[in-house]
Amino acid sequence: MQAASSPFQPDVFFTAAQQARLSELMEKWRSARDGKGTLLPDESKELELLVNTELQAAADRTANMLKAV
């Protein structure tokens, strides 16, 4: 049986570059929320896309694990 990977480790479904960018945009979003910065409209769209991509990656990762069982 294959061990489940940590949800925070990069893999083929959600890369290290995607994780780094998501983290960067989340930090900007938090700053904007707290009134200490700005999240540009293009950044907001990119953040939404990355969140959706991460969610899809979780689903794909799960499906891949189920195939291995």
C-alpha positions as CSV (number, residue, x, y, z in Angstrom):
1,M,0.0,0.0,0.0
2,Q,1.3,3.4,-0.9
3,A,1.5,6.0,1.9
4,A,-0.4,9.2,1.4
5,S,1.8,12.2,0.6
6,S,1.6,15.4,2.6
7,P,-0.8,17.9,1.1
8,F,1.9,20.6,1.3
9,Q,4.6,18.8,-0.7
10,P,4.9,19.6,-4.4
11,D,4.1,16.9,-6.9
12,V,3.0,16.4,-10.5
13,F,-0.4,17.7,-9.7
14,F,0.6,21.0,-8.0
15,T,4.3,22.1,-8.5
16,A,6.7,23.9,-6.2
17,A,6.4,26.9,-8.4
18,Q,2.7,26.9,-8.1
19,Q,2.9,26.5,-4.3
20,A,5.4,29.4,-4.1
21,R,3.2,31.7,-6.2
22,L,0.1,30.7,-4.2
23,S,1.9,31.5,-1.0
24,E,3.1,34.9,-2.3
25,L,-0.4,35.9,-3.5
26,M,-2.0,34.7,-0.2
27,E,0.4,36.9,1.7
28,K,-0.6,39.9,-0.5
29,W,-4.2,39.0,-0.1
30,R,-3.9,39.0,3.7
31,S,-2.1,42.3,3.7
32,A,-4.8,43.8,1.5
33,R,-7.5,42.4,3.7
34,D,-5.8,44.0,6.7
35,G,-5.5,47.3,5.0
36,K,-1.7,47.1,4.6
37,G,-1.4,46.6,0.9
38,T,-3.1,46.1,-2.4
39,L,-4.0,43.0,-4.4
40,L,-4.3,44.0,-8.1
41,P,-7.3,42.6,-10.1
42,D,-4.9,40.4,-12.2
43,E,-3.4,39.0,-9.0
44,S,-6.8,38.3,-7.6
45,K,-7.7,36.4,-10.8
46,E,-4.4,34.5,-10.6
47,L,-5.0,33.7,-6.9
48,E,-8.5,32.3,-7.7
49,L,-7.0,30.2,-10.6
50,L,-4.3,28.8,-8.3
51,V,-6.8,27.9,-5.6
52,N,-9.0,26.1,-8.1
53,T,-5.9,24.4,-9.5
54,E,-4.9,23.3,-6.0
55,L,-8.4,21.9,-5.4
56,Q,-8.3,20.0,-8.7
57,A,-4.8,18.7,-7.8
58,A,-6.2,17.3,-4.5
59,A,-9.0,15.5,-6.4
60,D,-6.6,14.2,-9.0
61,R,-4.1,13.0,-6.3
62,T,-7.0,11.2,-4.5
63,A,-8.1,9.6,-7.8
64,N,-4.6,8.5,-8.5
65,M,-4.2,6.9,-5.0
66,L,-7.6,5.1,-5.4
67,K,-6.4,3.6,-8.7
68,A,-3.3,2.2,-6.9
69,V,-5.5,0.3,-4.3
